[in-house]
Amino acid sequence: ANRTQAGFLGACTTISGFATMFVIGLANALTPAAARAFTDGGTRALNRILAKNALVMGTAVGGFLLATILAGDWILAELVYNERFIGQGPTLAWLVAGVLALSASVVFGNGLWAIQRPKLNLYADSVTLVVTLVVALSVVPSSGAIGAAISICVGNFAGAIVRALVYRSASREA
């Protein structure tokens, strides 16, 4: 049973990885653009470029999330894997929702790098880790793959909120 749950989680992680690759690619483009915006126009210009990238990431990953909510089982069972994966659509949706939270973290994290305060990312990373572990210890034993996906999602959202608050505070000082 545990190997089956791990297989379900692995399969869903592979599919959600498409959204993650998009976020990482856009983040790589955002880093120099954010630094340039801050250097040329201060926090106002930086906030504009961060908002633009948040809109692009949010729209793309949000659209992918909507598709997984509407067609998650079909994606897993018919398009990619086989009928053994019917019922894992919610696991996939939780993981993609976690990627949506990750995209927000990336935007604010790049903002921290641009204002030369990258060490402040550690606070959000620590919150992400602790919340993910606490939720995982609570739900994975009874819920399996979907519990792990929920843990990842909740941890990523907690980290994104902390990163946004840290960025907001640090950018006011910059």
Short mmCIF file of the C-alpha atoms (twelve columns), coordinates in Angstrom:
data_MODEL
# 
_entry.id   MODEL 
# 
loop_
_atom_site.group_PDB 
_atom_site.id 
_atom_site.type_symbol 
_atom_site.label_atom_id 
_atom_site.label_alt_id 
_atom_site.label_comp_id 
_atom_site.label_asym_id 
_atom_site.label_seq_id 
_atom_site.Cartn_x 
_atom_site.Cartn_y 
_atom_site.Cartn_z 
_atom_site.pdbx_PDB_model_num 
ATOM 1   C CA . ALA A 1   0.000   0.000  0.000   1 
ATOM 2   C CA . ASN A 2   2.805   2.454  0.840   1 
ATOM 3   C CA . ARG A 3   4.569   1.741  -2.453  1 
ATOM 4   C CA . THR A 4   1.313   2.317  -4.304  1 
ATOM 5   C CA . GLN A 5   0.814   5.663  -2.540  1 
ATOM 6   C CA . ALA A 6   4.411   6.632  -3.310  1 
ATOM 7   C CA . GLY A 7   3.784   5.713  -6.949  1 
ATOM 8   C CA . PHE A 8   0.658   7.878  -7.030  1 
ATOM 9   C CA . LEU A 9   2.560   10.791 -5.513  1 
ATOM 10  C CA . GLY A 10  5.466   10.303 -7.924  1 
ATOM 11  C CA . ALA A 11  3.162   10.226 -10.945 1 
ATOM 12  C CA . CYS A 12  1.341   13.354 -9.848  1 
ATOM 13  C CA . THR A 13  4.611   15.110 -9.054  1 
ATOM 14  C CA . THR A 14  5.823   14.353 -12.567 1 
ATOM 15  C CA . ILE A 15  2.749   16.016 -14.086 1 
ATOM 16  C CA . SER A 16  2.865   19.018 -11.721 1 
ATOM 17  C CA . GLY A 17  6.546   19.293 -12.637 1 
ATOM 18  C CA . PHE A 18  5.521   20.837 -15.959 1 
ATOM 19  C CA . ALA A 19  4.172   23.841 -14.086 1 
ATOM 20  C CA . THR A 20  7.264   23.892 -11.869 1 
ATOM 21  C CA . MET A 21  9.557   23.992 -14.917 1 
ATOM 22  C CA . PHE A 22  7.614   26.971 -16.254 1 
ATOM 23  C CA . VAL A 23  7.952   28.800 -12.926 1 
ATOM 24  C CA . ILE A 24  11.693  28.095 -12.748 1 
ATOM 25  C CA . GLY A 25  12.220  29.257 -16.337 1 
ATOM 26  C CA . LEU A 26  10.328  32.484 -15.768 1 
ATOM 27  C CA . ALA A 27  12.142  32.996 -12.466 1 
ATOM 28  C CA . ASN A 28  15.471  32.775 -14.283 1 
ATOM 29  C CA . ALA A 29  14.321  35.521 -16.623 1 
ATOM 30  C CA . LEU A 30  12.875  37.549 -13.758 1 
ATOM 31  C CA . THR A 31  16.035  37.719 -11.655 1 
ATOM 32  C CA . PRO A 32  18.069  40.035 -13.925 1 
ATOM 33  C CA . ALA A 33  14.971  41.982 -14.971 1 
ATOM 34  C CA . ALA A 34  14.082  42.614 -11.324 1 
ATOM 35  C CA . ALA A 35  17.619  43.736 -10.470 1 
ATOM 36  C CA . ARG A 36  17.693  46.050 -13.481 1 
ATOM 37  C CA . ALA A 37  14.294  47.525 -12.603 1 
ATOM 38  C CA . PHE A 38  15.386  48.223 -9.029  1 
ATOM 39  C CA . THR A 39  18.688  49.745 -10.138 1 
ATOM 40  C CA . ASP A 40  17.059  51.941 -12.762 1 
ATOM 41  C CA . GLY A 41  13.823  52.915 -11.033 1 
ATOM 42  C CA . GLY A 42  13.854  51.843 -7.381  1 
ATOM 43  C CA . THR A 43  11.173  49.894 -5.599  1 
ATOM 44  C CA . ARG A 44  8.371   51.330 -7.731  1 
ATOM 45  C CA . ALA A 45  9.878   49.958 -10.920 1 
ATOM 46  C CA . LEU A 46  10.741  46.707 -9.154  1 
ATOM 47  C CA . ASN A 47  7.183   46.285 -7.914  1 
ATOM 48  C CA . ARG A 48  5.856   46.823 -11.450 1 
ATOM 49  C CA . ILE A 49  8.084   44.085 -12.892 1 
ATOM 50  C CA . LEU A 50  7.239   41.751 -9.999  1 
ATOM 51  C CA . ALA A 51  3.505   42.358 -10.512 1 
ATOM 52  C CA . LYS A 52  3.831   41.692 -14.241 1 
ATOM 53  C CA . ASN A 53  5.623   38.416 -13.612 1 
ATOM 54  C CA . ALA A 54  3.168   37.432 -10.873 1 
ATOM 55  C CA . LEU A 55  0.354   37.968 -13.366 1 
ATOM 56  C CA . VAL A 56  2.054   35.817 -16.008 1 
ATOM 57  C CA . MET A 57  2.915   33.039 -13.550 1 
ATOM 58  C CA . GLY A 58  -0.452  33.204 -11.824 1 
ATOM 59  C CA . THR A 59  -2.342  33.049 -15.094 1 
ATOM 60  C CA . ALA A 60  -0.308  30.166 -16.501 1 
ATOM 61  C CA . VAL A 61  -0.127  28.062 -13.346 1 
ATOM 62  C CA . GLY A 62  -3.681  29.004 -12.367 1 
ATOM 63  C CA . GLY A 63  -4.873  27.830 -15.784 1 
ATOM 64  C CA . PHE A 64  -2.981  24.571 -15.334 1 
ATOM 65  C CA . LEU A 65  -4.544  24.209 -11.882 1 
ATOM 66  C CA . LEU A 66  -8.009  24.719 -13.342 1 
ATOM 67  C CA . ALA A 67  -7.270  22.077 -15.979 1 
ATOM 68  C CA . THR A 68  -6.132  19.614 -13.296 1 
ATOM 69  C CA . ILE A 69  -9.242  20.264 -11.230 1 
ATOM 70  C CA . LEU A 70  -11.474 19.691 -14.238 1 
ATOM 71  C CA . ALA A 71  -9.542  16.846 -15.869 1 
ATOM 72  C CA . GLY A 72  -7.036  15.494 -13.354 1 
ATOM 73  C CA . ASP A 73  -8.165  11.885 -13.488 1 
ATOM 74  C CA . TRP A 74  -8.352  11.985 -17.276 1 
ATOM 75  C CA . ILE A 75  -4.837  13.487 -17.497 1 
ATOM 76  C CA . LEU A 76  -3.443  10.773 -15.230 1 
ATOM 77  C CA . ALA A 77  -5.485  7.772  -16.382 1 
ATOM 78  C CA . GLU A 78  -6.007  8.379  -20.082 1 
ATOM 79  C CA . LEU A 79  -3.434  10.869 -21.303 1 
ATOM 80  C CA . VAL A 80  -0.293  9.841  -19.425 1 
ATOM 81  C CA . TYR A 81  -0.547  6.716  -17.304 1 
ATOM 82  C CA . ASN A 82  -3.364  4.151  -16.991 1 
ATOM 83  C CA . GLU A 83  -6.641  3.424  -15.201 1 
ATOM 84  C CA . ARG A 84  -4.829  2.582  -11.944 1 
ATOM 85  C CA . PHE A 85  -4.483  6.350  -11.473 1 
ATOM 86  C CA . ILE A 86  -8.218  7.066  -11.505 1 
ATOM 87  C CA . GLY A 87  -9.020  8.867  -8.276  1 
ATOM 88  C CA . GLN A 88  -5.675  10.675 -8.052  1 
ATOM 89  C CA . GLY A 89  -6.892  13.880 -9.705  1 
ATOM 90  C CA . PRO A 90  -7.221  15.632 -6.321  1 
ATOM 91  C CA . THR A 91  -3.626  14.688 -5.465  1 
ATOM 92  C CA . LEU A 92  -2.483  16.272 -8.714  1 
ATOM 93  C CA . ALA A 93  -4.607  19.378 -8.062  1 
ATOM 94  C CA . TRP A 94  -3.116  19.849 -4.568  1 
ATOM 95  C CA . LEU A 95  0.400   19.595 -6.000  1 
ATOM 96  C CA . VAL A 96  -0.325  22.124 -8.741  1 
ATOM 97  C CA . ALA A 97  -1.894  24.455 -6.161  1 
ATOM 98  C CA . GLY A 98  1.407   24.115 -4.298  1 
ATOM 99  C CA . VAL A 99  3.225   25.184 -7.471  1 
ATOM 100 C CA . LEU A 100 0.940   28.228 -7.655  1 
ATOM 101 C CA . ALA A 101 2.051   29.161 -4.129  1 
ATOM 102 C CA . LEU A 102 5.645   28.477 -5.122  1 
ATOM 103 C CA . SER A 103 5.305   30.915 -8.009  1 
ATOM 104 C CA . ALA A 104 4.301   33.663 -5.562  1 
ATOM 105 C CA . SER A 105 7.302   32.791 -3.404  1 
ATOM 106 C CA . VAL A 106 9.586   33.009 -6.419  1 
ATOM 107 C CA . VAL A 107 8.310   36.470 -7.307  1 
ATOM 108 C CA . PHE A 108 8.828   37.850 -3.801  1 
ATOM 109 C CA . GLY A 109 12.121  35.979 -3.445  1 
ATOM 110 C CA . ASN A 110 13.416  37.613 -6.597  1 
ATOM 111 C CA . GLY A 111 12.339  40.928 -5.156  1 
ATOM 112 C CA . LEU A 112 14.470  40.250 -2.090  1 
ATOM 113 C CA . TRP A 113 17.432  39.405 -4.310  1 
ATOM 114 C CA . ALA A 114 16.920  42.590 -6.323  1 
ATOM 115 C CA . ILE A 115 17.001  44.791 -3.216  1 
ATOM 116 C CA . GLN A 116 20.084  42.894 -2.072  1 
ATOM 117 C CA . ARG A 117 18.403  41.182 0.878   1 
ATOM 118 C CA . PRO A 118 18.516  37.503 -0.224  1 
ATOM 119 C CA . LYS A 119 19.250  36.209 3.279   1 
ATOM 120 C CA . LEU A 120 15.718  37.193 4.281   1 
ATOM 121 C CA . ASN A 121 14.439  34.327 2.129   1 
ATOM 122 C CA . LEU A 122 15.575  32.013 4.926   1 
ATOM 123 C CA . TYR A 123 12.606  33.025 7.087   1 
ATOM 124 C CA . ALA A 124 10.106  31.923 4.456   1 
ATOM 125 C CA . ASP A 125 12.084  28.782 3.651   1 
ATOM 126 C CA . SER A 126 12.092  27.848 7.344   1 
ATOM 127 C CA . VAL A 127 8.337   28.383 7.634   1 
ATOM 128 C CA . THR A 128 7.768   26.309 4.484   1 
ATOM 129 C CA . LEU A 129 9.819   23.451 5.924   1 
ATOM 130 C CA . VAL A 130 8.252   23.480 9.387   1 
ATOM 131 C CA . VAL A 131 4.654   23.799 8.180   1 
ATOM 132 C CA . THR A 132 5.139   21.092 5.545   1 
ATOM 133 C CA . LEU A 133 6.603   18.692 8.130   1 
ATOM 134 C CA . VAL A 134 3.934   19.391 10.760  1 
ATOM 135 C CA . VAL A 135 1.099   18.930 8.287   1 
ATOM 136 C CA . ALA A 136 2.765   15.838 6.788   1 
ATOM 137 C CA . LEU A 137 3.166   14.199 10.181  1 
ATOM 138 C CA . SER A 138 -0.521  14.888 10.837  1 
ATOM 139 C CA . VAL A 139 -2.080  13.747 7.578   1 
ATOM 140 C CA . VAL A 140 0.220   11.477 5.584   1 
ATOM 141 C CA . PRO A 141 -0.156  8.393  7.816   1 
ATOM 142 C CA . SER A 142 -3.914  8.341  7.298   1 
ATOM 143 C CA . SER A 143 -4.180  9.927  3.845   1 
ATOM 144 C CA . GLY A 144 -1.188  8.729  1.838   1 
ATOM 145 C CA . ALA A 145 -0.391  10.521 -1.418  1 
ATOM 146 C CA . ILE A 146 -3.081  13.152 -1.126  1 
ATOM 147 C CA . GLY A 147 -1.914  13.924 2.421   1 
ATOM 148 C CA . ALA A 148 1.611   14.469 1.147   1 
ATOM 149 C CA . ALA A 149 0.294   16.729 -1.630  1 
ATOM 150 C CA . ILE A 150 -1.764  18.721 0.878   1 
ATOM 151 C CA . SER A 151 1.317   19.073 3.104   1 
ATOM 152 C CA . ILE A 152 3.390   20.423 0.229   1 
ATOM 153 C CA . CYS A 153 0.663   22.830 -0.801  1 
ATOM 154 C CA . VAL A 154 -0.008  24.173 2.701   1 
ATOM 155 C CA . GLY A 155 3.723   24.530 3.390   1 
ATOM 156 C CA . ASN A 156 4.269   26.404 0.126   1 
ATOM 157 C CA . PHE A 157 1.361   28.764 0.839   1 
ATOM 158 C CA . ALA A 158 2.651   29.471 4.352   1 
ATOM 159 C CA . GLY A 159 6.105   30.203 2.956   1 
ATOM 160 C CA . ALA A 160 4.673   32.438 0.226   1 
ATOM 161 C CA . ILE A 161 2.765   34.495 2.781   1 
ATOM 162 C CA . VAL A 162 5.853   34.930 4.954   1 
ATOM 163 C CA . ARG A 163 8.017   35.781 1.925   1 
ATOM 164 C CA . ALA A 164 5.478   38.401 0.791   1 
ATOM 165 C CA . LEU A 165 5.421   39.994 4.240   1 
ATOM 166 C CA . VAL A 166 9.220   39.956 4.507   1 
ATOM 167 C CA . TYR A 167 9.555   41.474 1.031   1 
ATOM 168 C CA . ARG A 168 6.989   44.161 1.834   1 
ATOM 169 C CA . SER A 169 8.871   45.140 4.980   1 
ATOM 170 C CA . ALA A 170 12.331  45.028 3.397   1 
ATOM 171 C CA . SER A 171 11.287  46.911 0.254   1 
ATOM 172 C CA . ARG A 172 9.985   49.796 2.360   1 
ATOM 173 C CA . GLU A 173 13.445  50.122 3.882   1 
ATOM 174 C CA . ALA A 174 15.228  49.876 0.512   1 
# 
